[in-house]
Amino acid sequence: MDGKYGILVDYDWCTGCHSCEMACQMEHGFPIGQSGVQVCTMGPWLIEGETWQYDFAPIFGDQCDLCADRTAKGELPTCVHHCQANCMTYGPLDELSALLADHRKQTLYAL
């Protein structure tokens, strides 16, 4: 892994389904409860009027290697491949960083 690739997560679309966690765990044979990615929940709570804070945020940890075996074969990392909301994008950091200007609820992970 050369460190020039990453994953862009768009939190506007994450539904908190945890399929990224399950796919990672199964791909790498991690024990139950361990994964290279974990979906965290923020909320729900009322901000004002009818506006609520309720977001899901996939967070990548030290066990994530961007599925080096898969990406070496030209495949997507398993979390990106299995994301039901299609809120994760894998690619070169320079291309992904250009997408950050699209809107505010995104995070780029350079792993």
C-alpha positions as CSV (number, residue, x, y, z in Angstrom):
1,M,0.0,0.0,0.0
2,D,1.5,3.3,-1.1
3,G,-0.6,5.7,1.0
4,K,-1.9,7.6,-2.1
5,Y,-5.4,6.2,-1.9
6,G,-8.2,6.7,0.6
7,I,-11.9,6.6,1.3
8,L,-14.3,9.5,1.1
9,V,-17.4,9.1,3.3
10,D,-20.6,11.2,2.7
11,Y,-22.5,11.4,6.0
12,D,-25.6,12.8,4.3
13,W,-26.2,9.3,2.9
14,C,-25.0,6.9,5.5
15,T,-28.0,5.0,7.0
16,G,-26.1,3.3,9.8
17,C,-26.8,-0.2,8.4
18,H,-23.3,-1.5,9.6
19,S,-22.8,-3.5,6.4
20,C,-19.3,-1.9,6.1
21,E,-18.4,-3.3,9.6
22,M,-19.7,-6.8,8.8
23,A,-18.0,-6.9,5.4
24,C,-14.7,-5.8,6.9
25,Q,-15.0,-8.4,9.7
26,M,-15.8,-11.2,7.3
27,E,-13.1,-10.2,4.8
28,H,-10.3,-10.2,7.3
29,G,-11.6,-12.8,9.8
30,F,-11.7,-10.4,12.7
31,P,-13.4,-11.6,15.9
32,I,-16.9,-10.5,16.7
33,G,-16.9,-6.8,17.7
34,Q,-13.6,-6.0,15.8
35,S,-13.4,-4.3,12.5
36,G,-11.3,-1.9,10.5
37,V,-14.3,0.4,10.4
38,Q,-17.0,1.2,13.0
39,V,-20.2,3.1,12.5
40,C,-20.8,5.7,15.2
41,T,-24.1,7.4,15.9
42,M,-24.6,11.0,16.7
43,G,-28.1,11.8,18.1
44,P,-31.0,11.7,17.9
45,W,-31.7,15.0,19.5
46,L,-33.8,18.0,18.6
47,I,-31.8,21.1,17.5
48,E,-34.6,23.5,16.9
49,G,-38.1,23.6,15.5
50,E,-38.4,20.4,13.5
51,T,-34.6,20.0,12.8
52,W,-33.0,17.0,14.4
53,Q,-29.4,15.9,14.8
54,Y,-29.2,12.2,13.8
55,D,-26.2,11.1,11.8
56,F,-24.1,8.0,11.3
57,A,-20.4,8.2,10.8
58,P,-18.2,5.3,9.7
59,I,-14.8,5.8,11.4
60,F,-11.8,3.9,10.2
61,G,-9.2,2.5,12.6
62,D,-5.7,1.1,12.6
63,Q,-6.9,-2.3,11.4
64,C,-8.0,-0.9,8.1
65,D,-5.5,-1.6,5.3
66,L,-7.9,-0.5,2.5
67,C,-8.2,-4.2,1.7
68,A,-4.7,-4.3,0.2
69,D,-5.3,-7.8,-1.2
70,R,-8.5,-6.7,-2.9
71,T,-7.3,-3.4,-4.2
72,A,-4.1,-5.0,-5.6
73,K,-6.4,-7.0,-7.8
74,G,-8.3,-3.9,-8.9
75,E,-11.3,-4.5,-6.6
76,L,-12.8,-2.1,-4.2
77,P,-12.2,-2.3,-0.5
78,T,-14.9,-4.6,0.9
79,C,-16.6,-1.8,3.0
80,V,-17.0,0.3,-0.2
81,H,-18.2,-2.6,-2.2
82,H,-20.9,-3.6,0.3
83,C,-22.0,-0.1,1.4
84,Q,-25.8,-0.3,0.8
85,A,-26.2,3.5,0.9
86,N,-23.3,4.0,-1.6
87,C,-21.9,6.7,0.6
88,M,-18.3,5.6,0.4
89,T,-15.9,6.3,-2.5
90,Y,-12.5,4.7,-2.9
91,G,-9.8,6.3,-5.0
92,P,-6.7,8.5,-5.3
93,L,-6.5,11.1,-2.6
94,D,-6.1,14.0,-5.0
95,E,-9.4,13.1,-6.8
96,L,-11.2,12.5,-3.6
97,S,-10.0,15.7,-2.0
98,A,-11.4,17.6,-5.0
99,L,-14.9,16.2,-4.1
100,L,-14.8,17.7,-0.6
101,A,-16.0,21.0,-1.9
102,D,-19.3,19.4,-2.9
103,H,-20.8,19.8,0.5
104,R,-20.0,20.0,4.2
105,K,-20.9,16.5,5.6
106,Q,-18.0,14.5,4.2
107,T,-14.7,13.1,5.6
108,L,-11.7,11.9,3.7
109,Y,-9.6,9.1,5.2
110,A,-6.1,8.7,4.0
111,L,-5.2,5.3,5.3
